[in-house]
Amino acid sequence: MAARASNKSGVANLEREVEITRIIDAPPAIVFEAWTDPEHMAQWWGPAGFTNPVCELDVRPGGAIFILMRAPDGAEHPMTGTFHEIVPPERLVFTACAVDHQGKRLLEAHTTVTFVEQGGMTRLTVEARAVGLVDLAARMLEGMEAGWTQSLERLAQLAATRSWNGR
């Protein structure tokens, strides 16, 4: 669902909300680690076919996030952000901004992730609300649900292998 209105500068103001719940075949501690360890997050973050040659996470309230996503065509998409709340292994809250290569903010998203133990697995819920800050963001917002769905599929595959912690 996207809404379109004009802000004071005349630039289209776009918004989108997505909520996705998924069962991940790993306990919450493992899934939480996949969200908070940059080496692990780099393996699953982003849509299918994307890589993350740079993934820097300072996992503490006020800590910075920087991810450089690379699309299959080689285009690079930088993202900055800030962690607001960290409750291991139950909840993460962060803000993420898609930026251009000069650092201009294109889109800002506020995301809450919850991790609930369910029979040795994790019921993961991602609630994201994004606001486009430039007209170009309309395309990003259109792909938001698909992007999150593909990211979570990649996360589920990684968490199921548990290859990083030997469990």
PEVENLIN-V153017 format. One record per helix or strand. SS is the DSSP state (a for helix, b for strand). FROM is the first residue (numbers start at 1). TO is the last residue. Records with the same first field share a line. If there is no record, write none. Layout:
# PEVENLIN-V153017
SS->FROM-TO / FROM-TO
This chain:
# PEVENLIN-V153017
b->2-6 / 12-24 / 51-57 / 64-70 / 76-87 / 91-99 / 105-118 / 121-132
a->28-36 / 38-44 / 137-142 / 144-161
